[in-house]
Amino acid sequence: MRLFDLTGKVAIITGSSRGIGRAIAENMAACGAKVVISSRKAEPCEAVAASIRASGGQAIAIPANISDKAQMEQLVAQTRSQLGPIDILVCNAASNPYYGPSTGMGDEVFEKIMRNNVLSNHWLCQMVRPDMAAKKNGAIIIISSIGGLQGSSTIGMYCVSKAADMQVARNLAVEWGPDNIRVNCIAPGVIQTDFAKAIHEDQRVLDVVESQLPLRRIGQPDDIAGIAVMLAGAAGNYITGQTIVADGGMVIR
């Protein structure tokens, strides 16, 4: 268990009131981390934090909107004040407000996607760096998507943002490696979350998708959480600048 022991580590997980973010928070807490549950609305955050505490873990709720830099600064400052220096950052929160071809897409949509999915991650990474550099140890995990590895006629700008996240991880891994700060991405495929409702809530669509996957099933949030725990702990000590694909074999089918 030493390789996956996060005892005493302070972890911020954005978008952690549900789905993949919640699974990551719950599993990191189960491995000993003190986790910060953060999303836009306070009530869902506190519900998840309370559930983790009821299970014997350590968790607090700090709601914040990823599109607001001042709120991101408060998220980091409050984490330090309540729990101490930050060891782990998971940038999971993202948005996709547009479905359709990029032709004719308004500038405001482009800007919102890039601000929420890329710029906010840049902000948070820069904000937590001093804590990690001081300790000469830290793990940053950005939840990207296999969309960043493929073209799309319907969620193209979302895919652009997720490809950009992969490059953010590579750049920061090069810059911050001398301080033993590891920066990686996870690229999920279809996971049973609200984001993929159109697939997993329509049995006919689900059957088609799963028939094309080598593992013959879509993923569960815990499938991604396990990778995040690995990257955050000693098991991931020699991994940096990478994008780990977890998609049931979709991109290689």
C-alpha atoms as an extended CHARMM CRD file, in Angstrom:
* protein
*
       253  EXT
         1         1  MET       CA              0.0000000000        0.0000000000        0.0000000000  PROA      1               0.0000000000
         2         2  ARG       CA              2.9860000000        2.3570000000        0.3740000000  PROA      2               0.0000000000
         3         3  LEU       CA              2.8680000000        3.1720000000       -3.3150000000  PROA      3               0.0000000000
         4         4  PHE       CA             -0.6960000000        4.4460000000       -3.0130000000  PROA      4               0.0000000000
         5         5  ASP       CA             -0.5320000000        5.9560000000        0.4760000000  PROA      5               0.0000000000
         6         6  LEU       CA             -1.5770000000        9.6240000000        0.5060000000  PROA      6               0.0000000000
         7         7  THR       CA             -1.6610000000       10.0350000000        4.2650000000  PROA      7               0.0000000000
         8         8  GLY       CA             -1.4090000000       13.6880000000        5.2680000000  PROA      8               0.0000000000
         9         9  LYS       CA             -1.3750000000       14.9930000000        1.6890000000  PROA      9               0.0000000000
        10        10  VAL       CA             -3.5750000000       18.0250000000        0.9510000000  PROA      10              0.0000000000
        11        11  ALA       CA             -5.4790000000       17.6860000000       -2.3190000000  PROA      11              0.0000000000
        12        12  ILE       CA             -7.6690000000       20.1670000000       -4.1840000000  PROA      12              0.0000000000
        13        13  ILE       CA            -10.0550000000       18.5420000000       -6.6650000000  PROA      13              0.0000000000
        14        14  THR       CA            -12.1370000000       20.8680000000       -8.8210000000  PROA      14              0.0000000000
        15        15  GLY       CA            -15.5010000000       19.7510000000      -10.1370000000  PROA      15              0.0000000000
        16        16  SER       CA            -15.6600000000       17.2090000000       -7.3310000000  PROA      16              0.0000000000
        17        17  SER       CA            -19.3050000000       17.3800000000       -6.3120000000  PROA      17              0.0000000000
        18        18  ARG       CA            -20.1760000000       14.5970000000       -8.7640000000  PROA      18              0.0000000000
        19        19  GLY       CA            -18.8860000000       12.2240000000      -11.4230000000  PROA      19              0.0000000000
        20        20  ILE       CA            -15.1830000000       11.7130000000      -11.9980000000  PROA      20              0.0000000000
        21        21  GLY       CA            -14.1660000000       14.4960000000       -9.6140000000  PROA      21              0.0000000000
        22        22  ARG       CA            -16.1860000000       13.0350000000       -6.7650000000  PROA      22              0.0000000000
        23        23  ALA       CA            -14.7520000000        9.5600000000       -7.3610000000  PROA      23              0.0000000000
        24        24  ILE       CA            -11.2230000000       10.9700000000       -7.3020000000  PROA      24              0.0000000000
        25        25  ALA       CA            -11.9050000000       12.8340000000       -4.0600000000  PROA      25              0.0000000000
        26        26  GLU       CA            -13.4440000000        9.7970000000       -2.3860000000  PROA      26              0.0000000000
        27        27  ASN       CA            -10.6000000000        7.5050000000       -3.4030000000  PROA      27              0.0000000000
        28        28  MET       CA             -7.8670000000        9.9590000000       -2.4290000000  PROA      28              0.0000000000
        29        29  ALA       CA             -9.5370000000       10.4200000000        0.9540000000  PROA      29              0.0000000000
        30        30  ALA       CA             -9.7220000000        6.6490000000        1.3620000000  PROA      30              0.0000000000
        31        31  CYS       CA             -5.9510000000        6.5880000000        0.7830000000  PROA      31              0.0000000000
        32        32  GLY       CA             -5.3960000000        9.1430000000        3.5380000000  PROA      32              0.0000000000
        33        33  ALA       CA             -5.4590000000       12.5090000000        1.7700000000  PROA      33              0.0000000000
        34        34  LYS       CA             -7.1470000000       15.5980000000        3.1700000000  PROA      34              0.0000000000
        35        35  VAL       CA             -9.3590000000       16.5840000000        0.2530000000  PROA      35              0.0000000000
        36        36  VAL       CA            -11.0150000000       19.8260000000       -0.7740000000  PROA      36              0.0000000000
        37        37  ILE       CA            -14.3410000000       19.4080000000       -2.5490000000  PROA      37              0.0000000000
        38        38  SER       CA            -14.9340000000       22.2880000000       -4.9380000000  PROA      38              0.0000000000
        39        39  SER       CA            -17.5070000000       23.1900000000       -7.5550000000  PROA      39              0.0000000000
        40        40  ARG       CA            -19.7670000000       26.1610000000       -8.1820000000  PROA      40              0.0000000000
        41        41  LYS       CA            -22.5410000000       25.3860000000       -5.6840000000  PROA      41              0.0000000000
        42        42  ALA       CA            -21.8990000000       25.1190000000       -1.9590000000  PROA      42              0.0000000000
        43        43  GLU       CA            -24.6110000000       22.6370000000       -1.0220000000  PROA      43              0.0000000000
        44        44  PRO       CA            -23.4770000000       19.7570000000       -3.2830000000  PROA      44              0.0000000000
        45        45  CYS       CA            -19.8610000000       20.3330000000       -2.2150000000  PROA      45              0.0000000000
        46        46  GLU       CA            -20.7260000000       20.1250000000        1.4620000000  PROA      46              0.0000000000
        47        47  ALA       CA            -22.8260000000       16.9850000000        0.8710000000  PROA      47              0.0000000000
        48        48  VAL       CA            -19.8580000000       15.1760000000       -0.6850000000  PROA      48              0.0000000000
        49        49  ALA       CA            -17.4670000000       16.3950000000        2.0150000000  PROA      49              0.0000000000
        50        50  ALA       CA            -19.8900000000       15.2430000000        4.7210000000  PROA      50              0.0000000000
        51        51  SER       CA            -20.1900000000       11.8340000000        3.0640000000  PROA      51              0.0000000000
        52        52  ILE       CA            -16.4070000000       11.4420000000        3.0190000000  PROA      52              0.0000000000
        53        53  ARG       CA            -16.1480000000       12.4640000000        6.6700000000  PROA      53              0.0000000000
        54        54  ALA       CA            -18.9000000000        9.9970000000        7.5810000000  PROA      54              0.0000000000
        55        55  SER       CA            -16.7950000000        7.2720000000        5.9710000000  PROA      55              0.0000000000
        56        56  GLY       CA            -13.7840000000        8.1850000000        8.1080000000  PROA      56              0.0000000000
        57        57  GLY       CA            -12.0090000000       10.4530000000        5.6380000000  PROA      57              0.0000000000
        58        58  GLN       CA            -10.9260000000       14.0690000000        5.8870000000  PROA      58              0.0000000000
        59        59  ALA       CA            -12.6970000000       16.5480000000        3.6410000000  PROA      59              0.0000000000
        60        60  ILE       CA            -13.8010000000       20.1650000000        3.5160000000  PROA      60              0.0000000000
        61        61  ALA       CA            -15.9440000000       22.0530000000        1.0140000000  PROA      61              0.0000000000
        62        62  ILE       CA            -14.8010000000       25.2740000000       -0.6610000000  PROA      62              0.0000000000
        63        63  PRO       CA            -17.1360000000       26.2600000000       -3.5170000000  PROA      63              0.0000000000
        64        64  ALA       CA            -15.5840000000       28.2070000000       -6.3710000000  PROA      64              0.0000000000
        65        65  ASN       CA            -16.2710000000       29.0190000000      -10.0160000000  PROA      65              0.0000000000
        66        66  ILE       CA            -13.3590000000       28.0600000000      -12.2650000000  PROA      66              0.0000000000
        67        67  SER       CA            -14.0620000000       30.9760000000      -14.6200000000  PROA      67              0.0000000000
        68        68  ASP       CA            -13.3460000000       33.5240000000      -11.8640000000  PROA      68              0.0000000000
        69        69  LYS       CA             -9.6610000000       34.0290000000      -11.0600000000  PROA      69              0.0000000000
        70        70  ALA       CA            -10.4070000000       35.7230000000       -7.7370000000  PROA      70              0.0000000000
        71        71  GLN       CA            -12.4440000000       32.6930000000       -6.6450000000  PROA      71              0.0000000000
        72        72  MET       CA             -9.5970000000       30.3930000000       -7.6400000000  PROA      72              0.0000000000
        73        73  GLU       CA             -7.2460000000       32.4840000000       -5.5110000000  PROA      73              0.0000000000
        74        74  GLN       CA             -9.6670000000       32.1810000000       -2.5930000000  PROA      74              0.0000000000
        75        75  LEU       CA             -9.9080000000       28.4200000000       -3.1170000000  PROA      75              0.0000000000
        76        76  VAL       CA             -6.1400000000       28.0910000000       -2.7750000000  PROA      76              0.0000000000
        77        77  ALA       CA             -5.8710000000       30.5700000000        0.1050000000  PROA      77              0.0000000000
        78        78  GLN       CA             -8.6670000000       28.9360000000        2.1010000000  PROA      78              0.0000000000
        79        79  THR       CA             -7.1620000000       25.4990000000        1.5160000000  PROA      79              0.0000000000
        80        80  ARG       CA             -3.8320000000       26.6490000000        2.9210000000  PROA      80              0.0000000000
        81        81  SER       CA             -5.5440000000       28.3200000000        5.8690000000  PROA      81              0.0000000000
        82        82  GLN       CA             -7.6700000000       25.3030000000        6.7980000000  PROA      82              0.0000000000
        83        83  LEU       CA             -5.4950000000       22.3420000000        5.7920000000  PROA      83              0.0000000000
        84        84  GLY       CA             -1.9730000000       23.5680000000        5.0720000000  PROA      84              0.0000000000
        85        85  PRO       CA              0.2850000000       23.6180000000        2.0060000000  PROA      85              0.0000000000
        86        86  ILE       CA             -1.0700000000       21.9240000000       -1.1060000000  PROA      86              0.0000000000
        87        87  ASP       CA              0.4970000000       18.6580000000       -2.2650000000  PROA      87              0.0000000000
        88        88  ILE       CA             -1.9300000000       17.5370000000       -4.9610000000  PROA      88              0.0000000000
        89        89  LEU       CA             -4.0140000000       19.4390000000       -7.5030000000  PROA      89              0.0000000000
        90        90  VAL       CA             -6.5990000000       17.7740000000       -9.7100000000  PROA      90              0.0000000000
        91        91  CYS       CA             -8.0020000000       20.0610000000      -12.4120000000  PROA      91              0.0000000000
        92        92  ASN       CA            -11.1890000000       18.2120000000      -13.2580000000  PROA      92              0.0000000000
        93        93  ALA       CA            -13.8240000000       20.9160000000      -13.7180000000  PROA      93              0.0000000000
        94        94  ALA       CA            -14.5680000000       21.8450000000      -17.3280000000  PROA      94              0.0000000000
        95        95  SER       CA            -17.4590000000       22.8380000000      -19.5320000000  PROA      95              0.0000000000
        96        96  ASN       CA            -18.8040000000       22.3580000000      -23.0280000000  PROA      96              0.0000000000
        97        97  PRO       CA            -21.5520000000       24.9080000000      -23.7030000000  PROA      97              0.0000000000
        98        98  TYR       CA            -21.7260000000       24.2270000000      -27.4280000000  PROA      98              0.0000000000
        99        99  TYR       CA            -22.6610000000       21.2190000000      -29.5670000000  PROA      99              0.0000000000
       100       100  GLY       CA            -22.2370000000       21.5760000000      -33.3050000000  PROA      100             0.0000000000
       101       101  PRO       CA            -19.7080000000       22.4930000000      -36.0000000000  PROA      101             0.0000000000
       102       102  SER       CA            -17.1130000000       25.1690000000      -35.3240000000  PROA      102             0.0000000000
       103       103  THR       CA            -18.2210000000       27.0060000000      -38.4700000000  PROA      103             0.0000000000
       104       104  GLY       CA            -20.4770000000       29.7880000000      -37.2850000000  PROA      104             0.0000000000
       105       105  MET       CA            -19.6150000000       29.3380000000      -33.6040000000  PROA      105             0.0000000000
       106       106  GLY       CA            -19.5170000000       32.6590000000      -31.7950000000  PROA      106             0.0000000000
       107       107  ASP       CA            -16.3500000000       34.0990000000      -30.2750000000  PROA      107             0.0000000000
       108       108  GLU       CA            -17.9510000000       34.1610000000      -26.8400000000  PROA      108             0.0000000000
       109       109  VAL       CA            -18.3640000000       30.3800000000      -26.9260000000  PROA      109             0.0000000000
       110       110  PHE       CA            -14.7390000000       29.8910000000      -27.9830000000  PROA      110             0.0000000000
       111       111  GLU       CA            -13.5560000000       32.1830000000      -25.2120000000  PROA      111             0.0000000000
       112       112  LYS       CA            -15.7140000000       30.5000000000      -22.5490000000  PROA      112             0.0000000000
       113       113  ILE       CA            -14.4870000000       27.0050000000      -23.4260000000  PROA      113             0.0000000000
       114       114  MET       CA            -10.8370000000       28.0360000000      -23.4420000000  PROA      114             0.0000000000
       115       115  ARG       CA            -11.1770000000       30.0730000000      -20.2540000000  PROA      115             0.0000000000
       116       116  ASN       CA            -12.9060000000       27.2850000000      -18.3080000000  PROA      116             0.0000000000
       117       117  ASN       CA            -10.9690000000       24.3340000000      -19.6900000000  PROA      117             0.0000000000
       118       118  VAL       CA             -7.4560000000       25.7140000000      -20.1640000000  PROA      118             0.0000000000
       119       119  LEU       CA             -6.8860000000       29.1300000000      -18.6090000000  PROA      119             0.0000000000
       120       120  SER       CA             -8.4300000000       28.1360000000      -15.2670000000  PROA      120             0.0000000000
       121       121  ASN       CA             -6.0940000000       25.1420000000      -15.1010000000  PROA      121             0.0000000000
       122       122  HSD       CA             -3.1360000000       27.4200000000      -15.8180000000  PROA      122             0.0000000000
       123       123  TRP       CA             -4.2240000000       29.7240000000      -13.0000000000  PROA      123             0.0000000000
       124       124  LEU       CA             -4.5420000000       26.9430000000      -10.4570000000  PROA      124             0.0000000000
       125       125  CYS       CA             -1.2770000000       25.2890000000      -11.4150000000  PROA      125             0.0000000000
       126       126  GLN       CA              0.5730000000       28.5710000000      -10.9790000000  PROA      126             0.0000000000
       127       127  MET       CA             -1.1580000000       29.2360000000       -7.6560000000  PROA      127             0.0000000000
       128       128  VAL       CA             -0.2280000000       25.9010000000       -6.0420000000  PROA      128             0.0000000000
       129       129  ARG       CA              3.3100000000       25.7480000000       -7.4100000000  PROA      129             0.0000000000
       130       130  PRO       CA              4.9820000000       27.6220000000       -4.5270000000  PROA      130             0.0000000000
       131       131  ASP       CA              3.8220000000       25.0380000000       -1.9690000000  PROA      131             0.0000000000
       132       132  MET       CA              5.0570000000       22.1460000000       -4.0820000000  PROA      132             0.0000000000
       133       133  ALA       CA              8.3560000000       23.8200000000       -4.9640000000  PROA      133             0.0000000000
       134       134  ALA       CA              9.0540000000       24.5080000000       -1.2840000000  PROA      134             0.0000000000
       135       135  LYS       CA              8.5910000000       20.8240000000       -0.4870000000  PROA      135             0.0000000000
       136       136  LYS       CA             10.3590000000       19.6400000000       -3.6410000000  PROA      136             0.0000000000
       137       137  ASN       CA              7.3870000000       17.3660000000       -4.1720000000  PROA      137             0.0000000000
       138       138  GLY       CA              4.0090000000       17.7460000000       -5.8160000000  PROA      138             0.0000000000
       139       139  ALA       CA              1.5280000000       16.1670000000       -8.2080000000  PROA      139             0.0000000000
       140       140  ILE       CA             -0.7310000000       17.9850000000      -10.6390000000  PROA      140             0.0000000000
       141       141  ILE       CA             -3.3010000000       16.0110000000      -12.6140000000  PROA      141             0.0000000000
       142       142  ILE       CA             -5.3720000000       17.5360000000      -15.3940000000  PROA      142             0.0000000000
       143       143  ILE       CA             -8.4230000000       15.5990000000      -16.5340000000  PROA      143             0.0000000000
       144       144  SER       CA             -8.3460000000       15.8930000000      -20.3110000000  PROA      144             0.0000000000
       145       145  SER       CA            -10.2540000000       13.6650000000      -22.7640000000  PROA      145             0.0000000000
       146       146  ILE       CA             -9.6800000000       11.3780000000      -25.7060000000  PROA      146             0.0000000000
       147       147  GLY       CA            -11.3740000000       14.2150000000      -27.5740000000  PROA      147             0.0000000000
       148       148  GLY       CA             -7.9740000000       15.8890000000      -27.4040000000  PROA      148             0.0000000000
       149       149  LEU       CA             -6.6170000000       13.0810000000      -29.5830000000  PROA      149             0.0000000000
       150       150  GLN       CA             -9.3780000000       13.0290000000      -32.1880000000  PROA      150             0.0000000000
       151       151  GLY       CA            -11.1930000000       15.3750000000      -34.5140000000  PROA      151             0.0000000000
       152       152  SER       CA            -14.8940000000       16.0940000000      -34.0740000000  PROA      152             0.0000000000
       153       153  SER       CA            -17.6150000000       17.7680000000      -36.0970000000  PROA      153             0.0000000000
       154       154  THR       CA            -19.8020000000       18.3670000000      -33.0310000000  PROA      154             0.0000000000
       155       155  ILE       CA            -17.6100000000       19.1220000000      -29.9970000000  PROA      155             0.0000000000
       156       156  GLY       CA            -14.5860000000       20.4220000000      -31.8630000000  PROA      156             0.0000000000
       157       157  MET       CA            -13.7070000000       23.3400000000      -29.5920000000  PROA      157             0.0000000000
       158       158  TYR       CA            -14.0390000000       21.1580000000      -26.5000000000  PROA      158             0.0000000000
       159       159  CYS       CA            -11.5530000000       18.8000000000      -28.1650000000  PROA      159             0.0000000000
       160       160  VAL       CA             -9.2130000000       21.7110000000      -28.9230000000  PROA      160             0.0000000000
       161       161  SER       CA             -9.2810000000       22.7090000000      -25.2540000000  PROA      161             0.0000000000
       162       162  LYS       CA             -8.5300000000       19.1700000000      -24.1390000000  PROA      162             0.0000000000
       163       163  ALA       CA             -5.5950000000       18.9240000000      -26.5480000000  PROA      163             0.0000000000
       164       164  ALA       CA             -4.3310000000       22.2110000000      -25.1030000000  PROA      164             0.0000000000
       165       165  ASP       CA             -4.5000000000       20.7130000000      -21.5940000000  PROA      165             0.0000000000
       166       166  MET       CA             -2.1520000000       17.9560000000      -22.7100000000  PROA      166             0.0000000000
       167       167  GLN       CA              0.3560000000       20.5490000000      -23.8750000000  PROA      167             0.0000000000
       168       168  VAL       CA             -0.0160000000       22.5400000000      -20.6510000000  PROA      168             0.0000000000
       169       169  ALA       CA              0.9630000000       19.3780000000      -18.7790000000  PROA      169             0.0000000000
       170       170  ARG       CA              3.9840000000       18.7910000000      -21.0070000000  PROA      170             0.0000000000
       171       171  ASN       CA              5.2030000000       22.3710000000      -20.7020000000  PROA      171             0.0000000000
       172       172  LEU       CA              4.8350000000       22.5380000000      -16.9170000000  PROA      172             0.0000000000
       173       173  ALA       CA              6.4300000000       19.1140000000      -16.5210000000  PROA      173             0.0000000000
       174       174  VAL       CA              9.5180000000       20.4390000000      -18.2830000000  PROA      174             0.0000000000
       175       175  GLU       CA              9.5550000000       23.7160000000      -16.3540000000  PROA      175             0.0000000000
       176       176  TRP       CA              8.8590000000       22.3240000000      -12.9000000000  PROA      176             0.0000000000
       177       177  GLY       CA             10.5450000000       18.9450000000      -13.0550000000  PROA      177             0.0000000000
       178       178  PRO       CA             13.6640000000       20.2410000000      -11.2660000000  PROA      178             0.0000000000
       179       179  ASP       CA             11.4390000000       20.9260000000       -8.2460000000  PROA      179             0.0000000000
       180       180  ASN       CA             10.0630000000       17.3670000000       -8.4000000000  PROA      180             0.0000000000
       181       181  ILE       CA              6.6190000000       18.5970000000       -9.4180000000  PROA      181             0.0000000000
       182       182  ARG       CA              4.9850000000       16.0280000000      -11.6710000000  PROA      182             0.0000000000
       183       183  VAL       CA              2.3240000000       17.2030000000      -14.1190000000  PROA      183             0.0000000000
       184       184  ASN       CA              0.2210000000       14.7270000000      -16.0590000000  PROA      184             0.0000000000
       185       185  CYS       CA             -3.0900000000       14.3470000000      -17.8760000000  PROA      185             0.0000000000
       186       186  ILE       CA             -5.6770000000       11.6080000000      -17.8320000000  PROA      186             0.0000000000
       187       187  ALA       CA             -7.7240000000       11.2630000000      -21.0060000000  PROA      187             0.0000000000
       188       188  PRO       CA            -10.9680000000        9.3980000000      -20.2930000000  PROA      188             0.0000000000
       189       189  GLY       CA            -13.1660000000        7.9040000000      -22.9490000000  PROA      189             0.0000000000
       190       190  VAL       CA            -16.9010000000        7.4830000000      -22.4310000000  PROA      190             0.0000000000
       191       191  ILE       CA            -17.5460000000        7.4360000000      -18.6870000000  PROA      191             0.0000000000
       192       192  GLN       CA            -20.9330000000        7.0040000000      -17.0360000000  PROA      192             0.0000000000
       193       193  THR       CA            -21.3810000000       10.5950000000      -15.8730000000  PROA      193             0.0000000000
       194       194  ASP       CA            -23.8040000000       13.4280000000      -16.6140000000  PROA      194             0.0000000000
       195       195  PHE       CA            -21.5620000000       14.5300000000      -19.4800000000  PROA      195             0.0000000000
       196       196  ALA       CA            -22.2770000000       11.2740000000      -21.3340000000  PROA      196             0.0000000000
       197       197  LYS       CA            -25.9870000000       10.9710000000      -20.5100000000  PROA      197             0.0000000000
       198       198  ALA       CA            -26.9200000000       10.9030000000      -24.1750000000  PROA      198             0.0000000000
       199       199  ILE       CA            -24.9980000000        7.6400000000      -24.4760000000  PROA      199             0.0000000000
       200       200  HSD       CA            -25.5910000000        5.6990000000      -21.2940000000  PROA      200             0.0000000000
       201       201  GLU       CA            -29.2640000000        6.6520000000      -20.8350000000  PROA      201             0.0000000000
       202       202  ASP       CA            -30.2330000000        5.4080000000      -24.3090000000  PROA      202             0.0000000000
       203       203  GLN       CA            -29.8570000000        1.6340000000      -24.3300000000  PROA      203             0.0000000000
       204       204  ARG       CA            -29.6870000000        1.4190000000      -28.1190000000  PROA      204             0.0000000000
       205       205  VAL       CA            -26.8910000000        3.9750000000      -28.2960000000  PROA      205             0.0000000000
       206       206  LEU       CA            -25.1210000000        2.3670000000      -25.3610000000  PROA      206             0.0000000000
       207       207  ASP       CA            -25.2490000000       -1.0570000000      -27.0110000000  PROA      207             0.0000000000
       208       208  VAL       CA            -23.6760000000        0.3350000000      -30.1830000000  PROA      208             0.0000000000
       209       209  VAL       CA            -20.9060000000        2.1400000000      -28.3230000000  PROA      209             0.0000000000
       210       210  GLU       CA            -20.0650000000       -0.8080000000      -26.0800000000  PROA      210             0.0000000000
       211       211  SER       CA            -20.0240000000       -3.2120000000      -29.0390000000  PROA      211             0.0000000000
       212       212  GLN       CA            -17.1820000000       -1.1440000000      -30.5160000000  PROA      212             0.0000000000
       213       213  LEU       CA            -15.0690000000       -1.1140000000      -27.3690000000  PROA      213             0.0000000000
       214       214  PRO       CA            -12.5010000000       -3.8820000000      -26.8440000000  PROA      214             0.0000000000
       215       215  LEU       CA            -13.5390000000       -4.0990000000      -23.1740000000  PROA      215             0.0000000000
       216       216  ARG       CA            -17.2220000000       -4.0950000000      -24.2040000000  PROA      216             0.0000000000
       217       217  ARG       CA            -18.2670000000       -1.5660000000      -21.5600000000  PROA      217             0.0000000000
       218       218  ILE       CA            -18.1600000000        2.1540000000      -20.9700000000  PROA      218             0.0000000000
       219       219  GLY       CA            -16.1190000000        3.3730000000      -18.0320000000  PROA      219             0.0000000000
       220       220  GLN       CA            -17.0710000000        4.1810000000      -14.4660000000  PROA      220             0.0000000000
       221       221  PRO       CA            -15.7560000000        7.1600000000      -12.4820000000  PROA      221             0.0000000000
       222       222  ASP       CA            -13.6490000000        4.8310000000      -10.3150000000  PROA      222             0.0000000000
       223       223  ASP       CA            -11.8080000000        3.6960000000      -13.4520000000  PROA      223             0.0000000000
       224       224  ILE       CA            -10.3830000000        7.2110000000      -13.7030000000  PROA      224             0.0000000000
       225       225  ALA       CA            -10.0070000000        7.7370000000       -9.9560000000  PROA      225             0.0000000000
       226       226  GLY       CA             -7.6060000000        4.8120000000       -9.6630000000  PROA      226             0.0000000000
       227       227  ILE       CA             -5.2470000000        6.4000000000      -12.1690000000  PROA      227             0.0000000000
       228       228  ALA       CA             -5.4120000000        9.7180000000      -10.3410000000  PROA      228             0.0000000000
       229       229  VAL       CA             -4.4950000000        8.0520000000       -7.0410000000  PROA      229             0.0000000000
       230       230  MET       CA             -1.5630000000        6.3410000000       -8.7310000000  PROA      230             0.0000000000
       231       231  LEU       CA             -0.2760000000        9.5960000000      -10.2470000000  PROA      231             0.0000000000
       232       232  ALA       CA             -0.6690000000       11.4400000000       -6.9310000000  PROA      232             0.0000000000
       233       233  GLY       CA              1.2450000000        8.9060000000       -4.8700000000  PROA      233             0.0000000000
       234       234  ALA       CA              4.6040000000        7.1990000000       -4.8670000000  PROA      234             0.0000000000
       235       235  ALA       CA              3.4250000000        4.8520000000       -7.6100000000  PROA      235             0.0000000000
       236       236  GLY       CA              3.5790000000        7.8060000000       -9.9920000000  PROA      236             0.0000000000
       237       237  ASN       CA              6.8840000000        9.2680000000       -8.8260000000  PROA      237             0.0000000000
       238       238  TYR       CA              8.6320000000        8.7670000000      -12.1780000000  PROA      238             0.0000000000
       239       239  ILE       CA              5.7750000000        9.7730000000      -14.4740000000  PROA      239             0.0000000000
       240       240  THR       CA              5.5460000000       13.3420000000      -15.7380000000  PROA      240             0.0000000000
       241       241  GLY       CA              4.3720000000       15.1810000000      -18.8370000000  PROA      241             0.0000000000
       242       242  GLN       CA              2.2780000000       12.2190000000      -19.9270000000  PROA      242             0.0000000000
       243       243  THR       CA             -1.3080000000       11.7070000000      -21.0470000000  PROA      243             0.0000000000
       244       244  ILE       CA             -2.6920000000        8.4030000000      -19.8140000000  PROA      244             0.0000000000
       245       245  VAL       CA             -5.6040000000        7.2390000000      -21.9450000000  PROA      245             0.0000000000
       246       246  ALA       CA             -8.3680000000        5.3300000000      -20.1240000000  PROA      246             0.0000000000
       247       247  ASP       CA            -11.0400000000        4.5830000000      -22.6990000000  PROA      247             0.0000000000
       248       248  GLY       CA            -11.6650000000        0.8330000000      -22.7910000000  PROA      248             0.0000000000
       249       249  GLY       CA             -9.6460000000        0.7010000000      -25.9950000000  PROA      249             0.0000000000
       250       250  MET       CA            -11.7540000000        3.1640000000      -28.0040000000  PROA      250             0.0000000000
       251       251  VAL       CA             -8.9120000000        5.0160000000      -29.7450000000  PROA      251             0.0000000000
       252       252  ILE       CA             -7.1170000000        1.8140000000      -30.7660000000  PROA      252             0.0000000000
       253       253  ARG       CA            -10.1590000000       -0.1250000000      -31.9750000000  PROA      253             0.0000000000
